[in-house]
Amino acid sequence: MLHNIIKNIIRKEYIMSEKYCYECGSKLIKKELENEGIISFCPKCNQYHFPMYNVAVSMIVINKETNKLLLIKQYGKPFYILVAGYVNRTEQLEHAVAREIKEETGMNVSSIKFNRTSFYEPSNVLMCNFTAFVENDKDFCVNEEIDDYSWFTYEEAKKYIRENSLAAYFLNAYLDE
């Protein structure tokens, strides 16, 4: 049991800093790996350790009936962002898109289109952006994660999305296509 506790602490330290091997706890070194560059390496286990990060999805939610898109406010913040959420272990990205929209808004997604990705360094997250279409908003009912929301025209959304944010990057890139 103590061994598992120590292993979990080491794993957490590894994930946070990538300085220690998550298998044996040895300090990692940097070592060249052909065609990959400099990679963390455990000399005791003789294993390379590639970077670990979280994966999340963000969605441009478009109501097909009104041709408007949904922006939300969360966690007491005063600005509008896109609907987003983390991908569960073993979950497909498309399933995470539909699940997050259903959980946060009550709506069912009728179709999904992949847009682009961007790595968000502050929270160590690979953010995968999609456009998710809903037929209408008749089932719309926000959960406790959403403080406020509004359906915007495309031009209004460009004005109201949080400036210089990853959400703005995704939205503007999509609208400028």
N, C-alpha and C positions, 0 to 999 in steps of 0.2 A: 504494500500500500504506500509506504513512504517513497519507494522507488517511483511509483506512478505520479505522486505529488511532485517530486523533484523533476521528473520528465515533463510534466505539464508546465511547471515554472520555466524550465529551460526552453520549451516550445514557445511560450509567450515571449520570453526574452529574445528568442531567435526571430520571431515574427516582427517584433518591435524594432530590432536593430540589425538582424541578420549577422550577428557576431559569433554565435555559438551553434554548434551542431545540434539539431533537434533529436538526433538519435542517441549520441553518446555524451553530449555536453562539452566536448572539446572546443577550444577556440578555433575559429575558421581562419584560414589564410586566403590571400588572393592568388590565383593561379591561372595561367593562360590555358584556354581550351580551344583547340583548333576550330576555326570557323565560328566561334562564339565570342572570343575576346577574353577579358579578365573576369573570372567567375569566383565566387566564394567556394572554398574547398576544405574538406575535413581530412587532415592527414591520417587520423586514426582509423576512420571508416573507409578512407580512400574513395570518397564520394564528392561530386560537385553539388552545390546547393544553388539552385536558381532562385531569383527573387520571388517572393510570395506577396500577393496583394488581394484585396477584395474586388468583387465585381458587382456592379449595380447597373440598373437600367433607368433611363429617363425617357419620358414620353411626351411627344407633341400630340395631344388628344384632340381630334377633330370630329365635330358633330356633323355627320353627312347631311342631316335635314336642314340645318341652319348655316352650314359652312363656316362655323365659328370654332375657335379653339379655346381650350380650358387652361387657365393659369390659376395657381393656388398660392395661398400664404400659409406658412407653417411655423410652429414653435415660437409664436409670439413675434416673429420678424415682420417688419412693415412692408416688405417687397414681394412682388409676384415671381414665382418660379414655375418650372414644369413639374408634373407628377413624376415621382421617382421612388426607387426602392432597391434594396439589396436582393441579389440572386441567391437563392438557397443552394446549399451543397447538392450536387447532382441534377439541379433544375436546368432545363433549357431556357435560354434567354427569352424566347417567344412566350413560353409559359409564364415566366416572371412578369413580363409586360401585362399579359391578360390578368394574372393574379393580383398584381399591385393596383391596377385600375379598378378591378372588382372590389378589392378590400377597401380602397380609399374613397371610391365614388359610387359603388353599387352597380355600375354599368358594365355590360358585356361588350367585349371588343368584337367587331365583325371582320376586320382585316388589319394586318400589321405590315409595315414596311421598314426595313433596316435603313438607317441613315449614315451614321458614322460613329467613331469612338474617340475618346480623349482620356488621357491619364490625368487624374486629379491628385497631385502630389500631397496637398495638406492632409488628406485622409487616406492616402495610399489606396486609391480606388481607380479601377479601370471602368469608366462610365461608358455604357453602350446606349446610343440614342436611337429611338424608333419613332415612327409616326403610327399612331393607333387610331383607327377609325371606329366610331360608334354610330349606330344608325340614327339615334336620337337620344334625348336626355330624360325620357319618361321614367327610367329606373334610378335617376340620379339622387343619391343620398350620401352626403359626406360622412366619414367616420371622424373619430376624435383627433386624428392626426392633422386634419385640415382646419385651420382657423377661419379662413375666408377664401372665396373663389369668385371668379367671374368668367363668362364666356366673351371672348373678344373677336373682332374682325382681325384679319391678318395684320393690317396696318396699326390697329390699336394695340395688338399684342407686342409689336416691335417697340412701341412707346412705353408700355407698362412693365415689360420684363425687366428684372434686375440688371442694371447696366454692368458691363465688364464681368459678367458671370459666365460659368460654363453653360447654364441654361440659355443665356442670350446668344452665346456662340452657336449652340445647336439650333436654336430657333431661327436665327438670322441666316445661317447656312442653308437650312431647309427652305426658307421663304425666298432666298436669292437664287435658288436652282432654276 
